């Protein structure tokens, strides 16, 4: 009988930073706006508006450097970032196919996870777990 690894330690993690496995839905400009709203409690509006970073983390670092209570700002801003990141996977699945975008949508794959999609992900995870020598 094959060992059930669900209760064991995590042996592999797949990060999808470019939207290959699932649609990218993190609203970066919206999250930056939320971080800047928080910043108005800790810095002048003119200073906050002058920060034009394109990444959320860089925006937080830039505001943190000029605000009057960096620790409180960082805690609240990271809370907003956490909320945004946790909302990303809601209602999404993995793409069933990879490669060229479909003609109808212009996006990779074909939508939500089916049993075929879940089987595909299990295959990838199994492959990675068998070759775990690169892991600490």
DRENTI-561121 format. One line per 4 residues: number of its first residue (from 0); their letters; for each residue x, y, z of C-alpha. Coordinates in steps of 0.001 Angstrom, whole numbers, padded with zeros to 6 digits. Example, Ala and Ser with C-alpha at 12.3 -4.5 7.8 and 13.67 -1.06 7.14 Angstrom:
// residues 2
0	AS	012300 -004500 007800 ~ 013670 -001060 007140
***
This chain:
// residues 136
0	XXXX	000000 000000 000000 ~ 001332 003427 -000963 ~ 002115 005822 001875 ~ -000345 008720 002232
4	XXXX	001798 011877 002328 ~ -001020 014303 003099 ~ -000321 014083 006832 ~ 003446 014235 006478
8	XXXX	005777 017165 006020 ~ 005460 019383 002960 ~ 008017 018159 000444 ~ 007405 020469 -002470
12	XXXX	005862 023859 -003110 ~ 005067 025256 -006526 ~ 005162 029022 -006931 ~ 003403 030503 -009941
16	XXXX	004716 034049 -010248 ~ 003881 034526 -013915 ~ 000377 033126 -014349 ~ 001404 029834 -015948
20	XXXX	-000744 027601 -013746 ~ -003594 029927 -012841 ~ -004777 033396 -013794 ~ -003007 036330 -012169
24	XXXX	-005630 038244 -010222 ~ -003722 040159 -007549 ~ -004725 043764 -008051 ~ -001306 045368 -007602
28	XXXX	-002380 048994 -008282 ~ -005420 048554 -006021 ~ -003307 047082 -003233 ~ -000807 049936 -003555
32	XXXX	-003734 052376 -003231 ~ -004860 050578 -000048 ~ -001307 050758 001353 ~ -001197 054486 000557
36	XXXX	-004534 055013 002362 ~ -002960 053406 005427 ~ 000106 055602 004977 ~ -001961 058776 005286
40	XXXX	-002255 057996 009008 ~ 001527 058065 009327 ~ 002829 060581 006733 ~ 001785 063760 004950
44	XXXX	-000412 063356 001877 ~ 002148 065134 -000316 ~ 004867 062685 000730 ~ 002613 059653 000223
48	XXXX	001494 060878 -003224 ~ 005106 061443 -004280 ~ 005931 057738 -003890 ~ 005509 056053 -007270
52	XXXX	006832 052526 -006858 ~ 005302 049834 -009085 ~ 005686 046958 -006605 ~ 003698 046639 -003399
56	XXXX	006700 045740 -001246 ~ 008764 048625 -002628 ~ 005888 051008 -001907 ~ 005759 049783 001689
60	XXXX	009532 050186 002109 ~ 009511 053689 000600 ~ 006679 054882 002847 ~ 008174 053194 005884
64	XXXX	011349 055242 005378 ~ 009460 058554 005610 ~ 006594 057948 008029 ~ 006388 058950 011698
68	XXXX	005733 055437 013089 ~ 007403 052885 010797 ~ 006588 049826 012918 ~ 002864 050623 013169
72	XXXX	002672 051512 009478 ~ 004492 048317 008445 ~ 002147 046159 010538 ~ -000987 047755 009084
76	XXXX	000341 047857 005494 ~ 001415 044223 005595 ~ -002060 043404 006908 ~ -003560 045015 003777
80	XXXX	-001119 043080 001590 ~ -002015 039855 003392 ~ -005751 040478 002827 ~ -005141 041078 -000881
84	XXXX	-002977 037985 -001296 ~ -005424 035743 000556 ~ -008266 036837 -001715 ~ -006368 035879 -004885
88	XXXX	-007208 032143 -005051 ~ -010929 032560 -004328 ~ -012965 030806 -007024 ~ -009957 029871 -009141
92	XXXX	-008511 026610 -010346 ~ -005481 025632 -012367 ~ -005255 025808 -016152 ~ -005897 022437 -017738
96	XXXX	-003465 022993 -020575 ~ -000287 024978 -020820 ~ 001300 026623 -023771 ~ -000239 028838 -026398
100	XXXX	-003175 031028 -025363 ~ -006582 029793 -026492 ~ -008086 031625 -029447 ~ -011269 032564 -027654
104	XXXX	-009891 034079 -024467 ~ -006315 035045 -025300 ~ -005315 033400 -022003 ~ -003359 030241 -021389
108	XXXX	-005306 027103 -020613 ~ -008995 026533 -020424 ~ -010226 027393 -016975 ~ -011017 025751 -013686
112	XXXX	-009543 022626 -012209 ~ -011268 019396 -013189 ~ -010316 015877 -012230 ~ -007928 015999 -015211
116	XXXX	-006341 019201 -013903 ~ -006016 017834 -010389 ~ -004437 014638 -011759 ~ -001957 016746 -013702
120	XXXX	-000979 018650 -010542 ~ -000645 015382 -008592 ~ 001715 014118 -011316 ~ 003907 017196 -011010
124	XXXX	004000 016991 -007217 ~ 004794 013272 -007347 ~ 007622 013937 -009787 ~ 009067 016661 -007538
128	XXXX	008784 014537 -004391 ~ 010691 011678 -006050 ~ 013527 014079 -006825 ~ 013733 015821 -003473
132	XXXX	017538 015788 -003185 ~ 017638 019515 -003935 ~ 015485 020266 -000892 ~ 016994 021102 002523
***
